[in-house]
């Protein structure tokens, strides 16, 4: 429900004579606020995603506009609106060429348009959009955690033009960072980048924080679009915040608003697995055996199975400071090849053989094919618990 230049300016041509000169490809730029600026040096005070209005007052010519536009681009402004009149009589060709090259949205409005009217109109729309974000987030929370209370979310989402019979997907994200000092800044950056990526496909999504995770609810987004957006998000964050790491779990697309509780559980489970495996993202459609385990409602069943298989091995390792659990995992991953396990762990084959013998004694099994299947399943459960 983020507001874009395209949405903000939908009726601006008819109502205010606002004309787009160039930058059509970036009309999905987000707009957080509207400002009046008349000096190139003031661009450094911007936070980003502002739409800038300027009359050119205080300037004898239009030469300053080139540096002005460069400053706006450098500080990630959403676009520039020039008030054509006594101070800026026409848009310089050099400015148009630069904005066209950068695909920076450049507009004009006639002098007769009262800037106070158009800026007030835009600001009201921005505030309304922010209120809608909060309202929709609350309704989606209710749909996830209190699905039986349909009156508390159905009417709200329908008013906000969500199709409650469409397919919904949920993505859960978490951040791992060396210090909590930049958490708010990082959280804000992730929301912004992700919104920029998703808004190019559709505005039927909402991002909100739940507990320690960032939750994204998407309506009618193809799985490929979601996964591609997350891959690009990870790359952007890696460049801007190299000390931080992001993990994500992606549910399937499931039909109807009633699918949200189940998809939320799927996304959280996949996120937990991705974190433990050090992956940036894990999607339901590509999670292999986890797909089956995630669907088990009674977590006690999984815990009991784990305790009956690998639980005693984990306890033995903890008590005796051994690494038999790790050795066993390698042994199973390499199809019972002692040579490959020795190569992977930089340990002599005789040592691996000794460890495997001890493991068989502790587990009281032969590590045959059936035992291997059961133990691999237990290792998968360990990632999920």
Buried (B, 14 or more C-beta within 10 A) or exposed (E): BBBBBBBBBEEBEEEBBBBBBBBEEBBBBBBBBBBBBBEBEBBEEBEEBBBBBBBBEEBEEBEBBBEBBBBBBEBBBBBBBBBBBEBBEEBBEEBBEBBBEBBBBBBBBEBEBEBEEBBEBBEEBBEEBBEBBEBBBBBBBBBBEEBEEBEBBBEBBEEBEBBBEBBBBBBBBBBEBEEEEBEEEBBEBBBBBBBBBBBEBEBBBBBBEBEEBBBBBBBBBEBEBBBEBBBBBBEBBBEEBEEBBBBBBBBBBBEEBBBBBBBBBBBBBBBBBBBEEEBBBBBBEEBEEBBEBBEEEEEEEBBEBBBEBBBEBBEBBEEEEBBBBEBBBBBBBBEBBBEBBBBBBEBEEEBBEEBBEBBBEBBEBEBEEEBBEBBBBBBBBBBBE
